[in-house]
Amino acid sequence: MSVLASDLQSSLPDASDIRLLVLDIDGTISGESNTIRPAVLEAIRAVQAKGIQVAIATGRMYCAALRFYEAVGSTLPLLSYQGAYVKEPKTGVVHHHWPVARHTAEQLLDYFEDVERQSDLHTPLSIHFYINDRLYVREMTPETEAYAERSGVMPNPVGDLRSVLTDDPTKVLALSHDPALIDHLLDSLRQRYTPAELYFTKSVATFFEAANPQVNKGVAVRYLAEQLLGLSAAQVMTIGDNFNDVEMLDYAQIGIAMGNAPEAVQAFADWTTADVEEDGVAIALEKFLL
């Protein structure tokens, strides 16, 4: 294994007061296998044995994140949909739900369709609306099929997505095999909407995500720590791998980026661990908490 760039730092943040560990799923505790590797799971359980609580914060749907939540033995509310949906699995209590307004979701759909027409795309965008923890799509595309296989969620093809906008969607997602197109969507929509109107991010290079402006993982982790657990940022450690993790890395006393994270994401972290396929989470937990 190569030497981690962060090992060159002369000082590391103090982990003695950490009482809450918040973990991302994809690219962090789960890699190509779509499961948690044994060494990572063992390290997480060792952390819990020390009295440190563990939470999951993910861009995944609530239903698609449950098996990871159960695997790590968390007893805290699950932060799903980039933190837009905070629900406690044991009791079924929804602590917070910040959806996208229906008229805004329709505007986004209009925009996506305009992009498709103007760009003369050979492969249309795969557009996902998440309503009441169910996935609605226009049609089954290869990207949607791959997404469904990894997430274990059954999409509902409905043709015109306007037909399902009877409730506000929790999140809007656009997928493309072309990362440059996703970057174009991100740049263009950030010019059309202010941060007070919509939150935009990428969870992977081919996933464009739009959510309520109050939503990001940093806000959700703060809510969990300060409002529900009575903790402060100085007692929180977070680990993530992509742009949707930046806010929670920035919030926590210790923010750890995965070795597979883009350099721009690593820049927000206090330390960078190894790649997900090299048990980077286990390495970080051993270094700071065990």
N, C-alpha and C positions, 0 to 999 in steps of 0.2 A: 504494500500500500504506500502511496506517495505521502510525503510529509504535507500536512495541512497548512495552508497559508496562514491560518490564524494561530498556529503554534509559534509563529515568529513574534507574536505580540508579547511585550514584556509584562503586561498585567492583564488579568482577567477579572470580570465582574464577580462580586461576592455572592455566593450561592447559599450562604448559611441560613438565610431567612426564607428561602423558597418554600411555599406551602401549596402551590398550585402549579401543575404542569399541564400545558395545553398543546395538543398534538394535531397537526394536519394529517390527512390520510394519504392521498395519492401523491407519490413521489417523496413521501416522508416515512410513514410506517408501512406503506404498501408500495411495492414496485411492480415489476413485470408479472410476478406470480399472482397479483391481486389478492394477496394474503399477507399476514404479518409474519415475518421471518422469526424463527424460534429465539434467536439471540436478542432480538428487539423485544419480544414479548417477555422474556425472562428479565430483562433490564427494567421494563415497565413495572412488572410485579414486585421487583426488589425496591423500586422507588415507593410504591404504595405501602410496602411493608414498613417503610420508615415514617409513615404517616403523612406523606405528600399525596394530595388528591390529584386525580388525572381526569382531564376532560378532552373531548374531541371537538375540533372546529374545522369544518369542511365545506367545500362548495357543493358536495353531493346532496342529493335529496335526503330527507330525513329517513325514509324507508330504505334507501340504499346505503346509509351509513350505520344502520343499527347493528349489523353483524360485527363491524369493527368495534363499535361501542361495547358490545357484549363481550367480545374477545379480550379487550383490555380490562374488563371488569369495572368500568366506570359506574359511579353511583350519582353523578352530577347531571344536570340538564345537558342535552346534546345540542350543540351549536351547528346547525346545518344551513344550506343555501347561502354560504358566505356570512352566516350569522343572522340572516333575515328571519329564521324560524328557530326559536329557542324553546325546546320541549323536553319535559322530564319523562323518560320512558316508563319508569316504575309507576308513576301516578297518572300519567296522561295529561298532566297540567301543561298548558302552553303559556309560558311566561311572557313571551313577546313574539309578535309577528308583524314584520314591516314589509308589506307587499308593494308591487308596482301598480300604480293606478291604471284602471282599464283603458282610459283614453290615451294614456302614455304608451301602453303596450301596443295599442292600435297604430299609433304614430310610428313606433319602431318597426312594426310590420310593414307599413306603407314605405318606409325608408328602405328596408331590406329588399322589397320588391322592386323599388326604383333602381337600386344598385344592380340587381340581377338583369333588369332590362337594359340599362345603360352600358353595363360591362359585357353584355352578350356572353354570360358565363356558360361554358359547356357543361359544368356541373353546378346545379343550383345550390344555394345555401341550405343547410339543414337547420330549420328554425324550431326551437323547442319552447313551449309555454308550460310552466309548472303551476298547476292550480290544484289546491287541496291535496298536495303531495301526490299528484298524478301527473304523468307526462303526456302532453298533447303535441302532435306534430302534423305538418301538412301531409307528408307522405313518408314512406320508409326509404331512406337513402342509405348508401353504404356507411356513411358516417354515423347515422342514427343507429344502424344495426350493430356497429362496433361499440357504440356507447351503451346500448341496451345490454349487450353481452357482458361488458365489464361491470356495469352497475347492477345487473340482475333485475332491471325494471322493464316492464312491458309497456312500450309506447302505444298511444291511441291515435292512429291516423284519422284526421277529420277533414282533410281538404283545406278549406278556408278557415284559418285559426280564429277569425273574428266570430265564428259561430259558438266558440266556447268561452268567450269573454263575458260570461254572466257573473263571474267573480274576479276579483283582482288577482293576477298571477303573482306568485311569490318571487319568481325570477324569470328572465327571458334570456335564452341562449341561442347563439348563432354559431354553427360549426362549418368549417371548410377545410379541405385538405391543403389549402394554400395559406400558409402563415402570413404572407404579404397582404392578402385580402383581409385577414383578421386585423392586422395592424392598420389597414386603411379604414376599416369600420371604426376602430377605436379612435383614431385621430380625427376622423370626420365628425363623429358624434360628440366628441369632446368640444368641438367648435359650435355645435348646435345646442348643446345643453350645458348648463353650469353644474358644478358639483352640488349645488343646492337643489337641483332638479332631478338628477339621476347619478347613480354610482356605476362606473364602468371599470372592468378589470379583465385580465386574462388569467385563467387557472392553468392552462397549458397553451402552447403556441397556436393551437388551432381552435381554441374555445374563446369566443367573445361573450362576455356576460354583462347583463344590465340588471340593476337592482334599485330598490328604494334609496334615496340619497342619505338616509340615516344608517344605511347598512355598510358594514365592513367587519372583518374579523376582529379588528382592534376594538371597535365599539362593543361587539358581543362579548369579548373577553373581559373588557372593563365592566360591563354589566354583570357578568357572572361573578367576577372577583369582588367588586365593590358593593354591588346591590344585594346579591344573593348570599355571598360568603363572608362579607365583612372584611375583606383583605384589601391590600393596597398593591399598586404596580410593583413595589419593591419585593413583594412576596410571590411574584409570578415569573415562570419561565415558559417560553413558547418555542416551538420548533416547526419550521415550514420550508417550502421549496420553491414557491412561485410568487408572482406579483399579487395574487389575492391574499398572500400571507404578510405582506409588507407592514400593514397597519398593526397587526398583532406582534410582529417582531419589534416594531418601534415602541409599542406600549410597554412591554414587559421589562422588568429589571434585567433579565437575560433573554435575549432573542438569538436563537440559533438557526442558521441557514444550512441547508443540506449542500453537500458537495456538487450535486446535480442542479442546484439552483442557478439561474442566470446571474451573471456578475452584478447586474444592477440590483438584484434582490440581496445578494450577499453583502452589498454595501450598507444595507440597513441593519445588518446583524452585528452582534457583539462577538460572535465567533462562528466559524464555518467548520462543520464536521465532514465526514466522508459521504460518499454517494449512498443512495438508498440501497443499492445492491451490495454495498460493503458494510451494511448494518450501521449506518451513520448515526441513527438515533441511539443505539446501544452505546456507541463510543461517546457521544455527548453526555448521556446520563451517567456513565461511569466517571467521566471527567469532572462533572459538576455536582452531581447529587449522590453518588455512591462512593 
